[in-house]
């Protein structure tokens, strides 16, 4: 019997039933997938998925059957699950504009979880994520945000090379590109940026193109999330250009870093990582120490979910040095995205951190 018990709120794609853009559309909701919260719990030792909640009874039943959750532990509405179950960890897998309520409810509930594993983007507004962070702090709950790249060995090693060993020196410029939409996809790209540099935005100028690749799949649901990007000045002086305007089929998740001691090119879609040392004014290509090959969706991304679930267990056991993906750091990518929207619609630069009433600006996604 597992030591720890987990529950999931929301039975959609990332919970375990397939992700739009990652899996064949006719399979989504019809079969279970490893790259998911349920898949992560299944592969991690000492934790078991014991309960699940959703407001859609049909989806709830389908998920319960697929992941072997007994009918009596399938709850209509998260409130019922949180009132009846004693849980060590709760996953929040609802649409992103519905992350805030379930996360806050879980932290304050009789279920008394010690870890909340919340999907990205962490919330629909900066005010929401601030409350999530504050409530979790008050209730002594770890808020872990599923920026899944943080749970891959290659990216953690690269972070240490950049931040601890200084292979790039002082980073001066970054060019970052990924597919639209900003909330759904750019949150990964921007989190990689702030994660690798341990930086926060200071000033933002944005552009929104209003284009969304998933309108048909959303069954007519209208969301604000769209393609866009802009310029970001980070608090360490780095100047970053972010482009998440293009469609999935022509995009590449690529970042180029230029520093005083070298430059780095990482392209996760095409499986290419390259590094150059700066020697006497010339860039000389070299191997990345401790990293063999490039990051891949097939291996690294799919392993990220079991890795994240194991990290949840480490946090529960008190064995983790630190939360690898805390809410306070997830807020850094969200505030850049919100600032892109504010900048576009006001025609002005936006200073970060956002203050009220700008922290209340809500960007709906799914």
C-alpha positions in Angstrom: 0.0 0.0 0.0 1.3 3.4 -0.9 2.4 5.8 1.8 0.8 8.9 0.4 -2.6 9.5 -1.2 -3.3 11.9 -4.1 -6.4 13.3 -5.6 -7.0 15.1 -9.0 -9.4 17.9 -9.6 -10.3 18.0 -13.3 -10.3 15.0 -15.6 -9.3 16.6 -18.9 -6.2 16.1 -21.1 -3.3 16.9 -18.7 -4.9 15.0 -15.9 -4.5 11.8 -18.0 -6.7 11.6 -21.0 -4.6 13.3 -23.8 -3.4 16.8 -24.6 -4.5 18.9 -27.5 -1.5 19.3 -29.9 0.4 16.4 -28.3 -1.9 13.5 -29.2 -4.3 12.6 -32.0 -7.5 14.5 -31.5 -9.7 11.4 -31.9 -7.8 9.7 -29.0 -8.2 12.6 -26.6 -10.6 11.7 -23.8 -10.8 8.1 -25.1 -7.5 6.6 -23.7 -5.0 7.3 -21.0 -1.6 8.8 -21.5 1.6 8.5 -19.5 2.5 12.2 -19.9 0.0 13.4 -17.3 -0.6 13.8 -13.6 -2.3 10.4 -13.3 0.6 8.8 -15.3 3.1 10.5 -13.1 1.5 9.2 -9.9 1.3 5.7 -11.4 5.0 5.6 -12.0 6.2 7.2 -8.7 6.8 5.1 -5.7 4.9 5.6 -2.4 2.0 7.6 -3.8 -1.3 6.5 -5.2 -4.1 8.2 -7.0 -7.1 7.4 -4.9 -9.8 10.0 -5.8 -10.8 12.3 -8.6 -13.3 15.1 -9.1 -15.0 16.9 -12.0 -18.2 18.7 -12.7 -18.7 16.7 -15.9 -20.1 13.3 -14.8 -19.4 11.7 -18.2 -15.7 12.7 -18.2 -15.5 11.7 -14.5 -16.7 8.2 -15.2 -14.5 7.8 -18.3 -11.4 8.9 -16.4 -12.2 6.8 -13.3 -12.6 3.7 -15.5 -9.3 4.4 -17.4 -7.3 5.0 -14.3 -8.9 2.5 -11.9 -10.4 5.0 -9.5 -13.4 3.3 -7.9 -16.9 4.8 -8.4 -17.3 5.8 -4.8 -14.2 7.9 -5.0 -15.2 9.8 -8.1 -16.7 13.1 -6.9 -19.0 15.5 -8.8 -17.3 18.8 -7.9 -14.0 19.3 -6.1 -15.7 20.5 -2.9 -17.2 17.0 -2.3 -13.8 15.3 -2.7 -12.0 17.7 -0.4 -14.7 17.3 2.2 -14.6 13.5 2.2 -11.0 12.5 1.5 -7.8 12.8 3.5 -5.2 13.6 0.9 -1.4 14.3 0.9 -1.3 15.8 -2.5 -3.9 17.4 -4.8 -3.5 18.0 -8.5 -5.3 20.9 -10.0 -5.9 20.0 -13.7 -8.9 22.3 -14.5 -8.7 24.8 -17.3 -6.2 27.5 -16.4 -8.9 30.2 -15.7 -10.2 27.8 -13.0 -7.0 27.0 -11.2 -7.3 29.6 -8.5 -10.5 28.5 -6.8 -9.8 24.8 -6.5 -6.2 25.4 -5.4 -7.2 27.9 -2.6 -10.1 25.5 -1.6 -7.7 22.6 -1.4 -5.2 24.4 0.7 -7.9 25.4 3.2 -9.9 22.1 3.1 -10.4 19.3 5.5 -8.5 17.1 3.0 -5.4 18.9 4.4 -2.9 18.3 1.6 0.8 19.1 2.1 1.4 19.6 -1.6 -0.7 21.1 -4.4 0.5 20.2 -7.9 -1.1 22.8 -10.2 -1.0 22.9 -13.9 0.4 25.8 -15.9 -0.3 28.6 -16.5 -0.7 28.9 -12.8 -3.6 31.3 -12.9 -5.5 33.8 -15.1 -4.3 36.9 -13.4 -1.4 38.0 -11.2 -3.8 38.8 -8.4 -5.0 35.2 -8.4 -1.6 33.6 -8.2 -0.6 36.0 -5.4 -3.6 34.8 -3.4 -2.7 31.2 -4.2 0.8 31.7 -2.9 -0.3 33.6 0.2 -2.9 31.0 1.1 -0.5 28.1 0.6 2.0 29.9 2.8 -0.6 30.4 5.5 -1.6 26.8 5.4 2.0 25.4 5.1 1.3 23.8 1.7 3.8 23.6 -1.0 2.5 25.0 -4.3 4.2 23.1 -7.2 3.5 24.4 -10.7 3.8 22.0 -13.5 6.3 23.8 -15.7 7.4 20.4 -16.9 10.7 21.4 -18.3 12.0 22.0 -14.8 11.5 18.3 -14.1 13.8 17.1 -16.8 17.4 16.3 -16.0 18.9 18.1 -19.0 17.3 21.4 -18.2 18.3 21.2 -14.5 21.9 20.5 -15.6 21.8 23.4 -18.0 20.5 25.7 -15.3 23.5 24.8 -13.1 25.9 25.4 -16.0 24.5 28.8 -16.7 23.7 30.0 -13.2 26.3 28.2 -11.1 29.3 27.6 -13.4 28.8 30.7 -15.6 29.5 29.1 -18.9 27.9 32.1 -20.7 29.3 34.8 -18.3 26.8 37.6 -17.9 23.9 37.0 -20.3 23.1 40.2 -22.3 20.6 39.1 -25.0 18.1 36.3 -25.5 15.9 35.6 -28.6 13.1 33.2 -27.8 10.5 31.7 -30.2 7.6 29.2 -29.7 4.2 28.5 -31.1 1.1 30.5 -30.1 -0.8 30.8 -27.8 0.8 32.9 -25.0 -0.9 31.4 -22.0 -1.1 27.9 -23.2 2.4 27.6 -24.7 4.5 30.7 -24.1 4.3 30.0 -20.3 6.8 27.2 -20.9 9.1 29.3 -23.0 9.1 32.2 -20.5 9.5 30.0 -17.5 12.6 28.5 -19.2 13.9 32.0 -19.6 13.5 33.1 -16.0 14.5 29.6 -14.7 17.8 29.5 -16.5 18.7 33.1 -15.7 17.1 33.3 -12.2 15.7 36.7 -13.4 12.4 38.6 -13.3 11.0 41.0 -15.9 11.4 44.7 -15.2 9.9 46.4 -18.3 7.7 44.9 -21.0 6.5 46.0 -24.4 4.0 43.6 -26.1 2.1 42.7 -29.2 -1.1 40.5 -29.5 -2.2 39.1 -32.9 -5.5 37.6 -31.8 -4.8 34.3 -33.5 -5.6 31.0 -31.8 -5.0 27.5 -33.1 -7.6 25.7 -31.0 -10.8 27.6 -31.6 -12.5 24.6 -33.3 -11.4 22.2 -30.6 -12.8 24.5 -27.9 -16.4 23.9 -29.3 -17.1 27.6 -29.7 -15.7 28.6 -26.3 -14.2 32.1 -26.5 -10.8 32.8 -24.8 -8.4 35.7 -24.7 -5.4 33.5 -25.2 -3.7 34.1 -28.6 -0.4 34.5 -30.4 1.8 37.4 -29.4 5.1 38.4 -27.9 7.3 41.4 -27.4 10.4 42.8 -25.7 11.3 42.1 -22.1 14.0 43.9 -20.1 15.0 41.6 -17.2 16.1 42.8 -13.8 19.6 41.6 -14.5 19.9 43.8 -17.5 19.2 41.1 -20.1 17.2 42.1 -23.2 14.9 39.4 -24.4 12.8 39.2 -27.6 9.9 36.8 -27.4 7.9 35.6 -30.5 5.0 33.3 -29.9 3.0 34.4 -33.0 3.3 31.5 -35.4 1.2 28.3 -35.8 2.2 24.9 -34.4 3.2 23.4 -37.7 5.8 26.0 -38.5 7.1 26.7 -35.0 10.3 25.7 -33.2 10.8 26.0 -29.5 14.1 27.8 -29.7 16.1 30.1 -27.5 19.5 31.8 -28.2 21.5 33.2 -25.3 24.4 35.6 -25.9 26.7 36.3 -22.9 30.1 37.8 -22.2 31.7 34.4 -22.1 29.8 32.4 -24.7 26.5 31.7 -26.5 24.0 29.0 -26.4 21.3 27.7 -28.8 18.6 25.3 -27.6 15.9 24.1 -29.9 13.7 21.5 -28.2 11.4 20.9 -31.2 14.2 20.1 -33.6 16.4 18.3 -31.0 19.4 20.6 -31.2 21.4 22.1 -28.4 24.7 23.9 -29.3 27.2 25.9 -27.2 30.1 28.1 -28.1 32.8 29.5 -25.8 34.1 33.0 -26.5 37.9 32.8 -26.9 39.8 35.9 -27.9 36.8 37.4 -29.6 35.9 34.2 -31.5 33.1 31.8 -30.7 34.4 28.3 -30.5 31.9 25.4 -30.5 32.2 23.0 -27.5 30.3 20.3 -25.8 27.9 21.2 -22.9 29.5 19.6 -19.8 27.5 16.8 -18.4 24.8 16.9 -21.1 24.7 14.2 -23.8 22.4 15.0 -26.8 19.5 17.4 -26.9 16.3 17.6 -25.0 13.4 15.8 -26.7 9.6 15.7 -26.4 9.5 11.9 -26.8 11.9 11.1 -23.9 12.4 14.2 -21.7 8.9 15.6 -21.8 7.2 12.3 -21.2 9.6 11.5 -18.3 8.9 14.9 -16.7 5.5 13.8 -15.3 6.9 10.8 -13.3 9.8 13.0 -12.3 7.4 15.7 -11.0 5.3 13.1 -9.1 8.5 11.8 -7.5 9.4 15.4 -6.5 6.0 15.7 -4.9 6.8 12.6 -2.9 10.2 14.1 -1.9 8.5 17.2 -0.7 6.0 15.1 1.3 8.9 13.2 2.9 10.9 16.3 3.6 13.8 15.1 1.5 13.8 17.8 -1.2 16.2 20.7 -0.7 13.7 23.1 -2.3 10.5 23.2 -4.3 11.8 23.0 -7.9 8.8 24.9 -9.4 7.2 27.1 -6.7 4.3 29.5 -7.3 6.4 32.6 -6.7 8.5 31.7 -9.7 5.5 30.7 -11.9 4.2 34.2 -11.3 7.2 35.6 -13.1 6.2 34.1 -16.5 2.5 34.9 -15.9 3.2 38.6 -15.2 5.2 38.9 -18.5 2.2 37.5 -20.5 -0.3 39.8 -18.7 2.1 42.7 -19.4 2.2 41.8 -23.1 -1.6 42.2 -23.2 -1.7 45.4 -21.2 1.1 46.9 -23.3 -0.7 46.0 -26.6 -4.0 47.4 -25.6 -2.6 50.6 -24.0 0.2 51.3 -26.5 2.6 51.7 -23.7 5.5 50.1 -21.9 4.6 48.2 -18.7 6.7 48.2 -15.6 6.9 44.9 -13.7 6.0 43.8 -11.0 2.4 44.8 -11.8 0.5 46.8 -9.2 -3.2 47.1 -8.7 -5.4 47.4 -10.7 -3.2 45.8 -13.3 -2.7 42.7 -11.2 -6.4 42.1 -11.6 -6.2 41.9 -15.4 -7.5 38.4 -16.4 -6.4 36.5 -19.5 -8.7 33.5 -20.1 -7.3 30.3 -21.6 -8.1 26.6 -21.2 
